[in-house]
Amino acid sequence: MKTIHVAAAVIVENHKIFAARRGYGEFKGYWEFPGGKIEKDETPETALRREIKEELAADIKVDRLLGTVDYDYPQFHLTMECYLCHVARGTLTILEHSAFRWVKKEELENVDWLGADRIAVEWVKQL
Ligand SMILES: Nc1nc2c([nH]c(=O)n2[C@H]2C[C@H](O)[C@@H](COP(=O)(O)OP(=O)(O)OP(=O)(O)O)O2)c(=O)[nH]1
């Protein structure tokens, strides 16, 4: 099975976590931590800053690795490096997603997360 390697941002502000709903593709309608594929010659942190700039038009500071999720979808294996981040400059503006919300820790379970993200959500709840 092919492996997809992505970096995802758990962006925290005022004790809330940023969640975005995928607007297209096979996982349309599910919520995720924004991010994307790590390209050759990129570190996960560089990829993450690039993706957030592309998708959300803001600069983030990557604070630390929260954990790495390994998850089998029917179509591929996903390795997802999840980083705690905060907005360094600008305002998060959805350019590719269909919705966003700032979620309190206690409400994380009420979100319709992608399968892989449910694992990361367990870590976020313990922060
Ligand atoms: N970005 C992101 N992708 C996730 C998460 N959880 C999860 O299962 N995925 C899956 C969905 C996608 O199939 C894959 C990431 O692809 P992507 O579409 O975000 O990456 P990308 O922007 O670099 O891709 P592309 O449009 O260039 O193909 O990982 C998540 O929290 N964030």
The ligand as an ORCA input file, in Angstrom:
! r2SCAN-3c Opt
* xyz 0 1
  N      -3.819     17.926      5.761
  C      -4.356     16.915      6.441
  N      -4.560     15.746      5.801
  C      -5.093     14.757      6.514
  C      -5.440     14.920      7.856
  N      -5.954     13.742      8.315
  C      -5.951     12.899      7.303
  O      -6.357     11.755      7.337
  N      -5.429     13.501      6.175
  C      -5.274     12.869      4.885
  C      -6.197     13.454      3.877
  C      -5.393     13.505      2.605
  O      -5.636     12.327      1.869
  C      -3.948     13.499      3.039
  C      -3.298     14.873      2.975
  O      -3.449     15.420      1.753
  P      -3.706     16.991      1.495
  O      -4.668     17.073      0.378
  O      -4.009     17.721      2.745
  O      -2.258     17.410      1.080
  P      -1.813     18.388     -0.082
  O      -2.594     19.682      0.048
  O      -0.323     18.448     -0.028
  O      -2.296     17.516     -1.304
  P      -2.558     17.854     -2.817
  O      -3.810     18.684     -2.818
  O      -1.325     18.504     -3.307
  O      -2.788     16.463     -3.376
  O      -3.954     13.071      4.388
  C      -5.226     16.149      8.494
  O      -5.527     16.365      9.674
  N      -4.683     17.124      7.742
*
